[in-house]
Amino acid sequence: MLAPVLVRAPQLFDLLLADPTLLYAGLADGLRAGPLGGFPPFPTIDPNIAFTSHALGHRAALDVLSGHIPWWNHFEGVGTPLVGEMQAAALFPLTWLLVLKSGQFYMHIALQVISGVATWQLLRRIGCSKLAAVAAALAFEFNGTFAWLANAVINPIPFLPLTLLGIEILRERVARAKAGGHAFLTIGLAASLYAGFPEVAYLNGLLILAWTLVRTAALPYAERWLFLRRVVIGGIAALAISAPVLVPFFDFLPLANTGGHEGTGFESVHLSPGFLVGLLAPYAFGAIFQLFRTCGFLGRRRRLRRLRTGRARARRGCGPNLSRLANHARGLGAGDHRHLVRLSGFGADREDRPGIEARGLLSLSSAVVGVQPVRARRVRAH
Protein backbone atom coordinates (compact mmCIF):
# COMPACT_ATOMS: atom_id res chain seq x y z
CA MET A 1 0.00 0.00 0.00
CA LEU A 2 2.87 2.39 0.73
CA ALA A 3 4.85 1.66 -2.43
CA PRO A 4 2.96 4.12 -4.73
CA VAL A 5 3.23 6.84 -2.07
CA LEU A 6 6.98 6.31 -1.69
CA VAL A 7 7.63 6.25 -5.44
CA ARG A 8 5.53 9.38 -5.97
CA ALA A 9 7.01 11.24 -3.00
CA PRO A 10 8.67 13.91 -5.23
CA GLN A 11 5.21 14.86 -6.52
CA LEU A 12 3.69 14.62 -3.06
CA PHE A 13 6.17 17.20 -1.75
CA ASP A 14 5.91 19.42 -4.87
CA LEU A 15 9.43 18.62 -6.05
CA LEU A 16 7.87 17.58 -9.37
CA LEU A 17 4.72 19.00 -10.95
CA ALA A 18 1.57 16.92 -10.54
CA ASP A 19 -0.92 19.40 -12.03
CA PRO A 20 -1.74 18.52 -15.67
CA THR A 21 -3.31 21.93 -16.31
CA LEU A 22 0.11 23.55 -15.98
CA LEU A 23 1.77 21.04 -18.27
CA TYR A 24 -0.78 20.67 -21.07
CA ALA A 25 -2.72 23.95 -21.14
CA GLY A 26 0.24 25.95 -22.46
CA LEU A 27 0.10 28.26 -19.43
CA ALA A 28 3.42 27.27 -17.88
CA ASP A 29 6.76 28.77 -18.86
CA GLY A 30 10.30 27.57 -18.35
CA LEU A 31 9.58 23.84 -18.19
CA ARG A 32 12.73 21.74 -18.35
CA ALA A 33 12.97 18.39 -20.09
CA GLY A 34 13.30 15.26 -18.00
CA PRO A 35 16.03 12.61 -18.21
CA LEU A 36 14.30 10.62 -20.98
CA GLY A 37 14.61 11.72 -24.59
CA GLY A 38 11.75 12.38 -26.94
CA PHE A 39 8.73 14.33 -25.80
CA PRO A 40 9.41 15.37 -22.18
CA PRO A 41 8.90 17.45 -20.04
CA PHE A 42 5.43 15.93 -20.40
CA PRO A 43 5.29 12.87 -18.11
CA THR A 44 2.74 10.87 -20.13
CA ILE A 45 2.28 10.04 -23.80
CA ASP A 46 -1.41 11.00 -23.90
CA PRO A 47 -2.43 14.64 -23.28
CA ASN A 48 -5.96 13.44 -22.48
CA ILE A 49 -4.79 13.19 -18.90
CA ALA A 50 -5.56 16.92 -19.00
CA PHE A 51 -7.91 17.49 -21.96
CA THR A 52 -10.55 14.94 -20.92
CA SER A 53 -9.77 13.17 -17.66
CA HIS A 54 -8.89 16.23 -15.62
CA ALA A 55 -10.99 18.92 -17.28
CA LEU A 56 -14.21 16.93 -17.62
CA GLY A 57 -13.67 15.03 -14.37
CA HIS A 58 -13.18 18.27 -12.46
CA ARG A 59 -16.37 19.68 -13.97
CA ALA A 60 -18.31 16.55 -13.00
CA ALA A 61 -16.88 16.56 -9.47
CA LEU A 62 -17.96 20.17 -8.95
CA ASP A 63 -21.49 19.30 -10.06
CA VAL A 64 -21.75 16.24 -7.83
CA LEU A 65 -20.40 17.97 -4.73
CA SER A 66 -22.75 20.91 -5.28
CA GLY A 67 -25.73 18.57 -5.28
CA HIS A 68 -26.30 18.26 -9.04
CA ILE A 69 -26.18 15.11 -11.17
CA PRO A 70 -23.62 15.86 -13.94
CA TRP A 71 -25.77 14.80 -16.89
CA TRP A 72 -24.76 17.73 -19.07
CA ASN A 73 -21.62 19.77 -19.72
CA HIS A 74 -22.78 23.32 -20.42
CA PHE A 75 -19.23 24.56 -21.06
CA GLU A 76 -18.44 22.53 -24.21
CA GLY A 77 -19.85 24.06 -27.39
CA VAL A 78 -23.62 24.30 -27.13
CA GLY A 79 -23.52 21.55 -24.52
CA THR A 80 -22.65 17.85 -24.52
CA PRO A 81 -23.52 14.85 -22.33
CA LEU A 82 -21.12 14.52 -19.42
CA VAL A 83 -22.09 11.20 -17.85
CA GLY A 84 -22.82 9.68 -21.26
CA GLU A 85 -19.49 10.86 -22.68
CA MET A 86 -17.86 8.38 -20.27
CA GLN A 87 -14.24 9.64 -20.17
CA ALA A 88 -15.19 12.14 -17.48
CA ALA A 89 -15.97 9.15 -15.21
CA ALA A 90 -18.51 11.57 -13.79
CA LEU A 91 -20.12 9.23 -11.25
CA PHE A 92 -16.91 7.37 -10.35
CA PRO A 93 -16.26 8.13 -6.64
CA LEU A 94 -12.49 8.60 -7.06
CA THR A 95 -13.15 11.27 -9.70
CA TRP A 96 -14.55 13.48 -6.98
CA LEU A 97 -11.01 13.89 -5.63
CA LEU A 98 -10.40 16.23 -8.58
CA VAL A 99 -11.92 19.13 -6.65
CA LEU A 100 -8.74 19.12 -4.55
CA LYS A 101 -5.43 20.64 -5.52
CA SER A 102 -3.45 17.77 -7.08
CA GLY A 103 -6.63 15.72 -6.81
CA GLN A 104 -5.77 13.70 -9.90
CA PHE A 105 -2.48 12.76 -8.27
CA TYR A 106 -4.32 11.42 -5.22
CA MET A 107 -6.75 9.59 -7.49
CA HIS A 108 -3.91 7.84 -9.31
CA ILE A 109 -2.29 6.80 -6.03
CA ALA A 110 -5.61 5.34 -4.88
CA LEU A 111 -5.96 3.38 -8.14
CA GLN A 112 -2.47 1.96 -7.75
CA VAL A 113 -3.06 0.96 -4.14
CA ILE A 114 -6.30 -0.83 -5.06
CA SER A 115 -4.48 -2.59 -7.90
CA GLY A 116 -1.70 -3.82 -5.65
CA VAL A 117 -3.89 -4.94 -2.76
CA ALA A 118 -6.40 -6.69 -5.02
CA THR A 119 -3.64 -8.48 -6.95
CA TRP A 120 -1.98 -9.61 -3.72
CA GLN A 121 -5.26 -10.94 -2.33
CA LEU A 122 -6.09 -12.69 -5.61
CA LEU A 123 -2.76 -14.48 -5.89
CA ARG A 124 -2.75 -15.47 -2.23
CA ARG A 125 -6.21 -16.95 -2.68
CA ILE A 126 -5.13 -19.13 -5.60
CA GLY A 127 -2.24 -20.46 -3.51
CA CYS A 128 0.80 -18.30 -4.20
CA SER A 129 3.47 -17.71 -1.59
CA LYS A 130 3.61 -14.32 0.13
CA LEU A 131 6.84 -13.40 -1.65
CA ALA A 132 5.44 -14.25 -5.08
CA ALA A 133 2.19 -12.41 -4.38
CA VAL A 134 3.99 -9.28 -3.16
CA ALA A 135 6.30 -9.26 -6.19
CA ALA A 136 3.38 -9.68 -8.58
CA ALA A 137 1.32 -7.02 -6.80
CA LEU A 138 4.18 -4.51 -7.03
CA ALA A 139 4.69 -5.30 -10.71
CA PHE A 140 1.01 -4.88 -11.48
CA GLU A 141 0.45 -1.64 -9.56
CA PHE A 142 3.42 -0.12 -11.43
CA ASN A 143 2.49 -1.49 -14.86
CA GLY A 144 3.24 0.50 -17.99
CA THR A 145 -0.31 1.76 -18.45
CA PHE A 146 -0.16 3.48 -15.07
CA ALA A 147 3.30 4.81 -15.83
CA TRP A 148 2.86 6.20 -19.33
CA LEU A 149 -0.82 6.83 -20.08
CA ALA A 150 -2.59 8.08 -16.92
CA ASN A 151 -5.74 9.30 -18.67
CA ALA A 152 -9.12 7.59 -18.13
CA VAL A 153 -7.74 4.38 -19.64
CA ILE A 154 -6.16 3.52 -16.27
CA ASN A 155 -9.36 3.87 -14.24
CA PRO A 156 -10.75 0.33 -14.77
CA ILE A 157 -7.37 -1.38 -14.22
CA PRO A 158 -7.66 -1.97 -10.43
CA PHE A 159 -11.04 -3.61 -10.79
CA LEU A 160 -9.80 -6.45 -12.98
CA PRO A 161 -7.97 -8.24 -10.13
CA LEU A 162 -10.75 -7.18 -7.74
CA THR A 163 -13.36 -8.88 -9.95
CA LEU A 164 -11.20 -11.99 -10.36
CA LEU A 165 -10.84 -12.05 -6.58
CA GLY A 166 -14.63 -12.04 -6.39
CA ILE A 167 -14.73 -15.01 -8.76
CA GLU A 168 -12.32 -16.91 -6.53
CA ILE A 169 -14.30 -16.08 -3.38
CA LEU A 170 -17.51 -17.32 -5.01
CA ARG A 171 -15.79 -20.49 -6.16
CA GLU A 172 -14.46 -21.17 -2.68
CA ARG A 173 -17.87 -20.62 -1.10
CA VAL A 174 -19.52 -22.97 -3.56
CA ALA A 175 -16.87 -25.61 -2.86
CA ARG A 176 -17.55 -25.25 0.88
CA ALA A 177 -21.35 -25.18 0.45
CA LYS A 178 -21.62 -21.64 1.84
CA ALA A 179 -23.99 -18.89 0.69
CA GLY A 180 -23.13 -15.32 -0.32
CA GLY A 181 -19.77 -14.02 -1.51
CA HIS A 182 -21.03 -11.79 -4.34
CA ALA A 183 -19.71 -8.47 -3.01
CA PHE A 184 -16.27 -8.25 -4.64
CA LEU A 185 -17.54 -9.54 -7.97
CA THR A 186 -20.41 -7.06 -8.08
CA ILE A 187 -18.33 -4.11 -6.86
CA GLY A 188 -15.50 -4.91 -9.27
CA LEU A 189 -17.74 -5.14 -12.33
CA ALA A 190 -19.78 -2.06 -11.43
CA ALA A 191 -16.67 0.01 -10.67
CA SER A 192 -15.14 -1.02 -14.02
CA LEU A 193 -18.16 0.44 -15.80
CA TYR A 194 -18.29 3.60 -13.69
CA ALA A 195 -14.55 4.13 -14.22
CA GLY A 196 -15.03 5.84 -17.57
CA PHE A 197 -13.23 3.79 -20.21
CA PRO A 198 -15.60 1.18 -21.69
CA GLU A 199 -12.99 -0.30 -24.08
CA VAL A 200 -10.81 -1.46 -21.20
CA ALA A 201 -13.85 -2.60 -19.22
CA TYR A 202 -14.95 -4.65 -22.23
CA LEU A 203 -11.57 -6.34 -22.71
CA ASN A 204 -11.31 -6.97 -18.99
CA GLY A 205 -14.75 -8.56 -19.22
CA LEU A 206 -13.46 -11.03 -21.81
CA LEU A 207 -10.67 -12.06 -19.45
CA ILE A 208 -13.12 -12.34 -16.54
CA LEU A 209 -15.33 -14.59 -18.68
CA ALA A 210 -12.39 -16.80 -19.65
CA TRP A 211 -11.16 -16.96 -16.06
CA THR A 212 -14.64 -17.95 -14.89
CA LEU A 213 -14.83 -20.80 -17.40
CA VAL A 214 -11.35 -22.03 -16.46
CA ARG A 215 -12.16 -22.04 -12.75
CA THR A 216 -15.53 -23.67 -13.39
CA ALA A 217 -13.74 -26.62 -14.97
CA ALA A 218 -11.76 -27.10 -11.74
CA LEU A 219 -14.96 -27.75 -9.76
CA PRO A 220 -16.74 -31.08 -9.42
CA TYR A 221 -19.49 -31.42 -12.00
CA ALA A 222 -22.31 -31.11 -9.44
CA GLU A 223 -21.05 -27.70 -8.28
CA ARG A 224 -20.41 -26.09 -11.66
CA TRP A 225 -23.94 -24.86 -12.40
CA LEU A 226 -24.33 -23.48 -8.89
CA PHE A 227 -21.07 -21.55 -9.30
CA LEU A 228 -22.05 -20.19 -12.72
CA ARG A 229 -25.49 -19.20 -11.44
CA ARG A 230 -23.94 -17.20 -8.61
CA VAL A 231 -21.54 -15.49 -11.02
CA VAL A 232 -24.46 -14.54 -13.26
CA ILE A 233 -26.39 -13.15 -10.29
CA GLY A 234 -23.39 -11.01 -9.32
CA GLY A 235 -23.04 -9.81 -12.91
CA ILE A 236 -26.71 -8.86 -13.19
CA ALA A 237 -26.48 -6.96 -9.92
CA ALA A 238 -23.45 -5.07 -11.26
CA LEU A 239 -25.30 -4.12 -14.46
CA ALA A 240 -28.27 -2.89 -12.42
CA ILE A 241 -25.99 -0.76 -10.23
CA SER A 242 -24.29 0.60 -13.37
CA ALA A 243 -27.53 1.64 -15.07
CA PRO A 244 -27.01 5.38 -14.29
CA VAL A 245 -23.93 5.39 -16.54
CA LEU A 246 -24.83 2.68 -19.05
CA VAL A 247 -28.17 4.18 -20.10
CA PRO A 248 -26.73 7.66 -20.89
CA PHE A 249 -23.72 6.05 -22.60
CA PHE A 250 -25.75 3.91 -25.00
CA ASP A 251 -28.15 6.80 -25.56
CA PHE A 252 -25.30 9.12 -26.61
CA LEU A 253 -23.20 6.55 -28.49
CA PRO A 254 -25.11 6.64 -31.83
CA LEU A 255 -24.57 10.41 -32.01
CA ALA A 256 -21.02 10.57 -30.64
CA ASN A 257 -17.76 11.07 -32.52
CA THR A 258 -15.82 7.98 -31.46
CA GLY A 259 -12.54 8.94 -33.12
CA GLY A 260 -12.18 6.11 -35.61
CA HIS A 261 -13.60 3.40 -33.37
CA GLU A 262 -16.72 2.92 -35.49
CA GLY A 263 -17.36 -0.55 -36.85
CA THR A 264 -14.11 -2.34 -37.69
CA GLY A 265 -11.94 0.77 -37.65
CA PHE A 266 -9.07 -0.95 -35.82
CA GLU A 267 -9.63 -4.51 -37.01
CA SER A 268 -6.25 -4.77 -38.75
CA VAL A 269 -4.22 -2.64 -36.30
CA HIS A 270 -1.65 -4.57 -34.28
CA LEU A 271 1.90 -4.33 -33.01
CA SER A 272 4.75 -4.90 -35.41
CA PRO A 273 6.16 -8.45 -35.12
CA GLY A 274 9.67 -7.16 -35.84
CA PHE A 275 10.38 -6.13 -32.27
CA LEU A 276 10.47 -9.46 -30.44
CA VAL A 277 13.24 -8.30 -28.13
CA GLY A 278 10.88 -5.63 -26.83
CA LEU A 279 8.93 -8.33 -25.01
CA LEU A 280 11.85 -8.86 -22.61
CA ALA A 281 13.53 -5.44 -22.84
CA PRO A 282 10.85 -2.84 -23.65
CA TYR A 283 13.32 0.07 -23.55
CA ALA A 284 15.82 -1.53 -25.92
CA PHE A 285 14.71 0.82 -28.71
CA GLY A 286 14.63 3.98 -26.64
CA ALA A 287 12.23 5.76 -24.30
CA ILE A 288 8.46 5.44 -24.45
CA PHE A 289 8.12 8.36 -26.86
CA GLN A 290 10.00 6.44 -29.56
CA LEU A 291 8.24 3.14 -28.88
CA PHE A 292 4.91 3.37 -30.68
CA ARG A 293 3.99 -0.10 -31.98
CA THR A 294 7.32 -1.72 -31.13
CA CYS A 295 6.57 -4.04 -28.22
CA GLY A 296 4.29 -6.79 -26.99
CA PHE A 297 4.95 -9.53 -29.55
CA LEU A 298 5.13 -13.25 -28.91
CA GLY A 299 5.35 -15.64 -31.85
CA ARG A 300 2.37 -17.77 -32.85
CA ARG A 301 4.44 -20.97 -33.13
CA ARG A 302 5.95 -20.52 -29.71
CA ARG A 303 2.51 -20.00 -28.18
CA LEU A 304 1.09 -23.08 -29.90
CA ARG A 305 4.08 -25.14 -28.79
CA ARG A 306 3.51 -24.09 -25.19
CA LEU A 307 -0.17 -24.92 -25.54
CA ARG A 308 0.68 -28.44 -26.70
CA THR A 309 3.11 -29.02 -23.84
CA GLY A 310 0.63 -27.72 -21.29
CA ARG A 311 -2.16 -29.96 -22.57
CA ALA A 312 -0.63 -33.05 -21.00
CA ARG A 313 -0.82 -31.61 -17.48
CA ALA A 314 -3.65 -32.11 -15.02
CA ARG A 315 -6.79 -30.59 -16.47
CA ARG A 316 -8.26 -29.56 -13.17
CA GLY A 317 -5.29 -27.46 -12.06
CA CYS A 318 -5.23 -23.68 -12.08
CA GLY A 319 -1.68 -23.09 -13.32
CA PRO A 320 -1.76 -24.78 -16.76
CA ASN A 321 -5.06 -23.18 -17.68
CA LEU A 322 -3.87 -19.73 -16.64
CA SER A 323 -0.73 -20.26 -18.69
CA ARG A 324 -2.79 -21.05 -21.76
CA LEU A 325 -4.91 -17.95 -21.20
CA ALA A 326 -1.75 -15.86 -20.85
CA ASN A 327 -0.34 -17.24 -24.09
CA HIS A 328 -3.49 -16.33 -25.99
CA ALA A 329 -3.63 -12.89 -24.37
CA ARG A 330 -0.03 -12.08 -25.27
CA GLY A 331 -0.75 -12.80 -28.90
CA LEU A 332 -3.70 -10.44 -29.16
CA GLY A 333 -1.47 -7.42 -29.59
CA ALA A 334 0.65 -9.00 -32.32
CA GLY A 335 -1.90 -9.78 -34.99
CA ASP A 336 -3.15 -13.11 -33.62
CA HIS A 337 -6.49 -11.53 -32.78
CA ARG A 338 -8.41 -12.23 -35.96
CA HIS A 339 -10.30 -15.15 -34.44
CA LEU A 340 -11.72 -12.67 -31.91
CA VAL A 341 -12.84 -10.04 -34.41
CA ARG A 342 -16.21 -11.78 -34.63
CA LEU A 343 -16.87 -10.75 -31.04
CA SER A 344 -19.18 -7.77 -30.92
CA GLY A 345 -17.19 -4.55 -30.72
CA PHE A 346 -13.74 -6.16 -30.79
CA GLY A 347 -12.83 -4.78 -34.20
CA ALA A 348 -13.58 -1.27 -32.98
CA ASP A 349 -10.86 -1.46 -30.35
CA ARG A 350 -7.11 -1.02 -30.69
CA GLU A 351 -5.12 -4.19 -30.09
CA ASP A 352 -1.87 -2.26 -29.56
CA ARG A 353 -3.07 -0.36 -26.51
CA PRO A 354 -6.00 -1.49 -24.29
CA GLY A 355 -5.77 -4.77 -22.46
CA ILE A 356 -2.01 -4.51 -21.83
CA GLU A 357 -2.60 -4.70 -18.10
CA ALA A 358 -4.87 -7.73 -18.60
CA ARG A 359 -2.12 -9.58 -20.44
CA GLY A 360 0.30 -8.61 -17.70
CA LEU A 361 -1.96 -9.87 -14.94
CA LEU A 362 -2.45 -13.18 -16.72
CA SER A 363 1.30 -13.57 -17.17
CA LEU A 364 1.95 -12.78 -13.52
CA SER A 365 -0.79 -15.16 -12.37
CA SER A 366 0.44 -18.07 -14.46
CA ALA A 367 4.04 -17.42 -13.42
CA VAL A 368 3.49 -17.18 -9.69
CA VAL A 369 1.14 -20.16 -9.60
CA GLY A 370 4.02 -22.11 -11.09
CA VAL A 371 6.35 -21.29 -8.17
CA GLN A 372 4.08 -22.79 -5.52
CA PRO A 373 5.03 -26.08 -3.88
CA VAL A 374 3.61 -28.95 -5.94
CA ARG A 375 1.66 -30.35 -3.01
CA ALA A 376 -0.04 -27.02 -2.28
CA ARG A 377 -0.91 -26.59 -5.93
CA ARG A 378 -2.61 -29.98 -6.06
CA VAL A 379 -4.70 -29.21 -2.97
CA ARG A 380 -5.89 -25.96 -4.52
CA ALA A 381 -6.69 -27.65 -7.82
CA HIS A 382 -9.30 -29.90 -6.22
GIMO-V602524 format. One record per pair of residues at least 24 apart in sequence whose C-alpha atoms are under 8 Angstrom apart, sorted by the first residue. I is the first residue (numbers start at 1). J is the second residue. Records with the same first field share a line. If there is no record, write none. Layout:
I->J / J
This chain:
1->113 / 116 / 117
2->113
3->138
4->109 / 112 / 113 / 141 / 142
5->109
18->102 / 105
19->102 / 104 / 105
20->49 / 50 / 54
21->50
24->50 / 51
25->50
36->287
37->287 / 289
38->287 / 289 / 290
39->289
43->148
44->147 / 148 / 149 / 150
45->148 / 149 / 288 / 289
46->148 / 149 / 150 / 151
47->151
48->151 / 152
49->149 / 150 / 151 / 152
50->151
52->87 / 88 / 151 / 152
53->87 / 88 / 89 / 151 / 152
54->88 / 98 / 104
55->88
56->82 / 87 / 88 / 90
57->87 / 88 / 89 / 90 / 95 / 96 / 98
58->95 / 96 / 98 / 99
60->88 / 90 / 91 / 96
61->90 / 95 / 96 / 97 / 98 / 99
62->96 / 99
64->91 / 96
65->96
81->252
83->245 / 248 / 249
84->245 / 246 / 247 / 248 / 249 / 250 / 251 / 252 / 253
85->249 / 252
86->196 / 197 / 198 / 245 / 249
87->152 / 196 / 197
88->152 / 196
89->152 / 194 / 195 / 196 / 197
90->194 / 196
91->194 / 245
92->191 / 194 / 195 / 196
108->150
111->155 / 157 / 158
112->141 / 142 / 146 / 158
113->141
114->158 / 159
115->140 / 141 / 157 / 158 / 159 / 161 / 162
116->140 / 141 / 158
118->158 / 161 / 162 / 165
119->161 / 162
121->165
122->161 / 162 / 164 / 165 / 168
123->365 / 368 / 369
125->165 / 168
126->168 / 318 / 369 / 380
127->369 / 372 / 376 / 377 / 380
128->368 / 369 / 371 / 372
129->372
132->368 / 371
133->368
136->364 / 365 / 368
140->357 / 360 / 361
143->357 / 360
144->357
145->356 / 357
148->288
152->195 / 196 / 197
153->196 / 197 / 200 / 354
155->192 / 195 / 196 / 197
156->191 / 192 / 193 / 195 / 196 / 197 / 200 / 201
157->192 / 200 / 357
159->188 / 189 / 191 / 192
160->188 / 192 / 204 / 208 / 358
161->361
162->188
163->187 / 188 / 189 / 208
164->208 / 211
167->212 / 231
170->227 / 230 / 231
171->215 / 216 / 227
174->223 / 226 / 227
175->219 / 223
182->230 / 231 / 234
183->234
185->231 / 234 / 235
186->234 / 235 / 237 / 238
187->238
189->235 / 238 / 239
190->238 / 239 / 241 / 242
193->242 / 245 / 246
194->242 / 245
199->349 / 354
200->354 / 355
203->354 / 355 / 358
204->355 / 358
207->358
210->325
211->322
214->318 / 321 / 322
215->318
217->316
218->315 / 316 / 317 / 318 / 381 / 382
219->316 / 382
260->348
261->348 / 349
262->348
263->345 / 347 / 348
264->345 / 346 / 347 / 348
265->347 / 348 / 349
266->347 / 348 / 349 / 350 / 351
267->338 / 341 / 346 / 347 / 348 / 349 / 350
268->335 / 347
269->335 / 350 / 351 / 352
270->333 / 334 / 335 / 350 / 351 / 352
271->295 / 296 / 297 / 333 / 334 / 335 / 351 / 352
272->297 / 334
273->297 / 298 / 299 / 334
293->352
296->330 / 333 / 334
297->330 / 331 / 333 / 334
298->330 / 331 / 334
299->331
300->331 / 336
303->327 / 328 / 331
316->381 / 382
317->377 / 378 / 380 / 381 / 382
318->369 / 380 / 381
319->366 / 369 / 370
320->366
322->362 / 365 / 366
323->362 / 363 / 366 / 367
325->362
326->359 / 362 / 363 / 366
327->363
329->358 / 359 / 362
330->359
